[in-house]
Amino acid sequence: MTLARTITEKERAAAEIADRLANQHDEPQWRDAEPLRRIADAFRRSANDEAELAKSVHAARADGYSWSAIAAMLGVSKQTAQARYGK
């Protein structure tokens, strides 16, 4: 399995894993799936937060803010900010 890179790829990979787990018959039937549901919910929130962050960075760039200013808000280097959001 290759490492998922986009949010869509990550969601697809998570759905495939969930399907495999749901169809596994060697797992005890009494096992509570709540921890896995919490992971999936946290992932969805994280993906949504990352999408919102990317939109905010692009809006700041469109408004003329420098990569240095944006990087300071993200707590990363200018190069890291450009590499992550400069596309």
Buried (B, 14 or more C-beta within 10 A) or exposed (E): EEEEEEBEEBBEBBEEEBEEEEEEEEEEEEEEEEEBEEEBEEBBEEBEEEEEBBEBBBEBBEEEEEBEBBBEEBEBEBEEBBEBBEE
